[in-house]
């Protein structure tokens, strides 16, 4: 594994077409939206998709979805106790080191290891990860549509056809979302996060919506448009992350029309950031 020695910033741009990018369970699973009308996708949802893609790429993942379980273990506690070195270890530093070496998402995003009724460790073990991701926000306010749906089959056995069950499906006509993130070298040194791990994160971002289809997000309704990947010449970084993220702006191609597709926007580099290597994926 190659030591991670150069700070990285990244910007991911993706589009949603007749899809629900991230439903809010406290609002009838309607697509998330802030008070100004702009669409949002939580950082937790994005990390979930990254974990899923890392798992698809063959990496061991600690926080697995129940429907994507690949080790037969039904809880985080069971996953920890499946590692003999962790089950018997009472030293917090050793515990964190073993956990980071075992699971990629732990050494990337961090994790708090604290289980109810577990007095054997004495204290909980927090791990701070080097990969940080912001909440994704749409470039323009989104329009949310509601579609009434019915069910024409009985849920329970009985004589005769039951009444159709009414339901509602919510989706965004079109949304163009931007999410920013960074990879910190100091925290990477503590967790053992490597250059190879950073490459895995990049590949996960580029394929974020593969193997992620559902009734809320049908195949092809979510699209990665561009990934900007900045590599600094030093561990601390040559420029602040906020300036790096602002160096690429999303601009409407025609300000007189309402954007309805990704081609209605262009991505414009407004700050060249001398000394920082900028890569753009997929390449034009």
Secondary structure, DSSP 8 states (H G I E B T S, - for coil): --B--S-EEEEEEEEEEEE-SSEEGGGTTEE-B-TTSEEEE-HHHHHHHHHHHHHHTT---SS--GGG--SS--SHHHHHHTSHHHHS---HHHHHHHHHHH-HHHHHHEEEE--TT--SSSS-EEEE-SEEE--EEEEEE--EEEEEEEE-S-SS--SS----EEEEEEEEEEEEEEEEEEE-HHHHHHHT-BHHHHHHHHHHHHTTTTT---SSS-TTSEEEEEEEEEE-SSSS-SS-HHHHHHTEEEEES-TTS---SGGGEEEEE----TT-EEEEES--
